Amino acid sequence: MLKVRNLSKSFVSPSGGRLVVLKDVGFTLAAGEFLAIVGESGSGKSTMLQTIGTLEPADGGSVELDGESLFELSPTRQAWVRNRKIGFVYQAHHLIPELDALENVMLPLLVRGDDRQLARRRAEELLGRLHLGHRTGHVPARLSGGEAQRVAVARALAVKPCLVLADEPTGNLDESTAEEVFALFREACGKEGAAVVMVTHSTRLAHRCDRMLRLQHGKLTEVFDKP
């Protein structure tokens, strides 16, 4: 499903040199597989997700998703893939402030041309499972941080993507709600065949994923101390 090969990424440092964030990163992920990425703050985990999802350009390497080499696609085709095949959950929820919770979740479905009533039913289903059925008409400014993050999770899963890239999706949630979000991701893997890459600081959740990789000094290594 996902093949990442020799992925490299750097930024210009304040001193004028290059700050290398990713060094020949590579891994594969099968359909229905749940992968956790762990590492210290500032190690480049978020940058890695954004680069894999074509939101950041890479210095080198390749990312293949569902048989397509993403870096070789036109910007228009990359946008098409992001809308239909990739679900993003960011550290900051990035909801559209003028839209209410229901409309935010419906948006990616409407963008790809789905029937409005079908999009509404899918959005209501996901928000209901995240205990937000009573908040569907609230704009982001009237939601708590945890509620907004749950809306963002629902939006990411709305299109039934083949790949979910989740950056600290449970960071602002209490333990009970974090469990519900984790269960939704697990269901996306099991019932819908999605591959999930989750960046997390929660070792408790990371150990319950199918695999765990650690990003350190720009390199990915397998973590073998999972029970």
C-alpha positions as CSV (number, residue, x, y, z in Angstrom):
1,M,0.0,0.0,0.0
2,L,2.7,2.5,1.1
3,K,6.4,2.4,0.1
4,V,8.7,5.1,1.4
5,R,12.3,4.8,0.0
6,N,15.4,6.9,0.8
7,L,13.3,9.9,1.9
8,S,15.5,12.9,2.7
9,K,14.5,16.4,3.9
10,S,16.4,19.4,5.2
11,F,15.8,23.1,5.9
12,V,18.0,26.2,5.8
13,S,19.3,26.8,9.3
14,P,19.5,30.4,10.8
15,S,23.3,30.1,10.4
16,G,22.9,29.6,6.7
17,G,23.7,25.9,6.5
18,R,21.3,23.0,6.1
19,L,19.5,21.4,9.0
20,V,19.0,17.7,8.0
21,V,15.8,16.3,9.4
22,L,15.3,13.1,7.5
23,K,18.2,10.9,6.2
24,D,17.3,8.1,3.7
25,V,14.1,7.2,5.6
26,G,12.4,4.1,4.3
27,F,9.6,1.7,5.3
28,T,6.7,-0.2,3.8
29,L,3.2,-0.4,5.1
30,A,0.5,-3.0,4.1
31,A,-3.2,-2.3,3.7
32,G,-4.8,-2.7,7.1
33,E,-1.6,-2.2,9.0
34,F,-1.3,0.3,12.0
35,L,2.1,1.8,12.4
36,A,3.2,4.0,15.3
37,I,6.1,6.5,15.0
38,V,7.7,7.6,18.2
39,G,10.6,10.0,19.0
40,E,11.6,13.0,20.9
41,S,10.0,16.4,20.2
42,G,11.7,18.1,17.3
43,S,13.0,14.9,15.8
44,G,11.2,15.5,12.6
45,K,8.1,13.2,13.0
46,S,5.6,15.9,11.8
47,T,7.9,16.8,8.9
48,M,8.1,13.2,7.8
49,L,4.3,12.9,7.7
50,Q,3.9,16.1,5.8
51,T,6.5,15.0,3.3
52,I,4.9,11.6,2.8
53,G,1.6,13.3,2.2
54,T,3.1,15.7,-0.4
55,L,2.4,18.8,1.8
56,E,6.2,19.4,2.0
57,P,8.6,18.8,-0.9
58,A,11.3,16.2,-0.3
59,D,15.0,16.7,-1.1
60,G,15.2,13.1,-2.4
61,G,13.7,9.7,-2.3
62,S,10.3,8.4,-3.3
63,V,6.8,7.7,-1.8
64,E,4.6,5.2,-3.6
65,L,0.9,5.0,-2.5
66,D,-1.5,2.4,-4.0
67,G,0.8,2.0,-7.0
68,E,1.4,5.7,-7.7
69,S,4.7,7.5,-7.2
70,L,3.5,10.6,-5.5
71,F,6.5,12.9,-6.1
72,E,6.2,12.3,-9.9
73,L,2.6,13.4,-10.1
74,S,1.5,16.9,-11.1
75,P,0.3,19.2,-8.4
76,T,-3.3,18.7,-9.6
77,R,-3.0,15.0,-9.3
78,Q,-1.3,15.2,-5.9
79,A,-4.3,17.3,-4.7
80,W,-6.6,14.6,-6.1
81,V,-4.8,11.9,-4.2
82,R,-4.8,13.9,-1.0
83,N,-8.6,14.4,-1.2
84,R,-9.5,10.9,-2.1
85,K,-6.8,8.6,-0.7
86,I,-5.2,10.3,2.3
87,G,-6.7,11.3,5.6
88,F,-4.7,13.9,7.6
89,V,-5.0,14.6,11.3
90,Y,-2.7,17.5,12.3
91,Q,-1.5,18.5,15.8
92,A,-3.5,21.7,15.3
93,H,-7.0,20.7,14.1
94,H,-7.0,23.2,11.1
95,L,-10.8,23.2,10.9
96,I,-12.5,25.8,8.7
97,P,-13.6,28.5,11.2
98,E,-16.7,29.6,9.3
99,L,-18.1,26.0,9.0
100,D,-19.7,24.1,11.8
101,A,-18.6,20.7,12.9
102,L,-20.9,18.8,10.6
103,E,-19.9,20.9,7.6
104,N,-16.2,20.5,8.3
105,V,-16.5,16.7,8.2
106,M,-18.7,16.8,5.1
107,L,-16.3,19.1,3.2
108,P,-13.8,16.6,1.8
109,L,-16.8,14.4,0.6
110,L,-18.4,17.4,-1.1
111,V,-15.1,18.4,-2.7
112,R,-14.8,15.0,-4.4
113,G,-18.4,15.3,-5.6
114,D,-20.4,13.0,-3.2
115,D,-24.1,13.4,-2.8
116,R,-24.8,15.9,-0.1
117,Q,-27.2,13.7,1.8
118,L,-24.8,10.8,1.7
119,A,-22.0,13.1,2.9
120,R,-24.2,14.3,5.7
121,R,-25.1,10.8,6.9
122,R,-21.4,9.8,6.9
123,A,-20.4,12.9,8.9
124,E,-23.2,12.4,11.4
125,E,-22.2,8.7,11.8
126,L,-18.6,9.6,12.6
127,L,-19.4,12.5,14.9
128,G,-21.9,10.4,16.7
129,R,-19.4,7.7,17.4
130,L,-17.1,10.3,18.8
131,H,-19.9,11.6,21.1
132,L,-20.2,14.9,19.2
133,G,-23.8,14.4,17.9
134,H,-24.9,17.3,20.1
135,R,-22.2,19.6,18.8
136,T,-22.7,19.2,15.0
137,G,-24.0,22.8,14.6
138,H,-21.1,24.4,16.5
139,V,-18.3,26.3,14.8
140,P,-14.8,25.5,15.9
141,A,-14.6,28.6,18.1
142,R,-17.4,27.2,20.2
143,L,-15.8,23.8,20.6
144,S,-13.2,22.8,23.2
145,G,-9.7,21.8,22.1
146,G,-10.5,18.1,22.5
147,E,-13.8,18.4,20.7
148,A,-12.2,20.2,17.7
149,Q,-9.6,17.5,17.5
150,R,-12.3,14.8,17.4
151,V,-14.0,16.7,14.6
152,A,-10.6,16.7,12.8
153,V,-10.3,12.9,13.2
154,A,-13.8,12.4,11.8
155,R,-13.0,14.6,8.8
156,A,-9.8,12.6,8.1
157,L,-11.8,9.3,8.1
158,A,-14.8,10.6,6.2
159,V,-13.6,9.7,2.8
160,K,-12.6,6.2,3.8
161,P,-9.0,6.9,2.8
162,C,-6.5,4.1,2.0
163,L,-3.9,5.9,4.1
164,V,-4.3,7.9,7.3
165,L,-1.5,10.2,8.5
166,A,-2.2,11.2,12.1
167,D,0.1,13.6,14.0
168,E,-0.5,13.3,17.7
169,P,-4.2,12.6,17.2
170,T,-4.9,12.0,20.9
171,G,-2.6,14.6,22.4
172,N,-5.4,16.9,23.5
173,L,-7.8,14.1,24.6
174,D,-8.5,12.5,27.9
175,E,-7.7,8.8,28.2
176,S,-11.3,7.6,27.6
177,T,-11.7,9.7,24.4
178,A,-8.2,8.8,23.2
179,E,-9.3,5.1,23.4
180,E,-12.3,5.9,21.3
181,V,-10.2,7.6,18.6
182,F,-7.7,4.7,18.7
183,A,-10.6,2.3,18.2
184,L,-11.8,4.3,15.2
185,F,-8.3,4.1,13.6
186,R,-8.2,0.4,14.4
187,E,-11.6,-0.1,12.7
188,A,-10.4,1.9,9.7
189,C,-7.6,-0.6,9.4
190,G,-9.7,-3.7,10.0
191,K,-13.0,-3.0,8.2
192,E,-11.9,-0.5,5.6
193,G,-8.4,-1.7,4.9
194,A,-6.7,1.6,5.6
195,A,-3.1,1.8,6.5
196,V,-2.5,4.2,9.4
197,V,0.7,6.0,10.4
198,M,0.3,7.6,13.8
199,V,2.9,9.9,15.4
200,T,2.4,9.7,19.1
201,H,4.1,10.4,22.5
202,S,1.8,7.8,24.1
203,T,3.9,4.7,24.6
204,R,0.7,3.0,25.9
205,L,-1.0,3.4,22.5
206,A,2.1,2.9,20.5
207,H,2.7,-0.5,22.0
208,R,-0.8,-1.5,20.8
209,C,-0.1,-0.8,17.2
210,D,1.0,-3.5,14.8
211,R,4.5,-2.0,14.5
212,M,6.5,0.7,16.1
213,L,9.3,2.8,14.5
214,R,11.5,5.4,16.3
215,L,12.8,8.5,14.5
216,Q,16.1,9.6,15.9
217,H,18.8,11.8,14.4
218,G,16.9,11.6,11.1
219,K,16.9,7.8,10.9
220,L,14.1,5.3,11.4
221,T,14.7,2.2,13.5
222,E,12.4,-0.6,14.4
223,V,11.3,-0.9,18.0
224,F,11.5,-4.5,19.1
225,D,10.5,-4.1,22.8
226,K,6.8,-4.4,22.1
227,P,5.1,-7.0,24.2
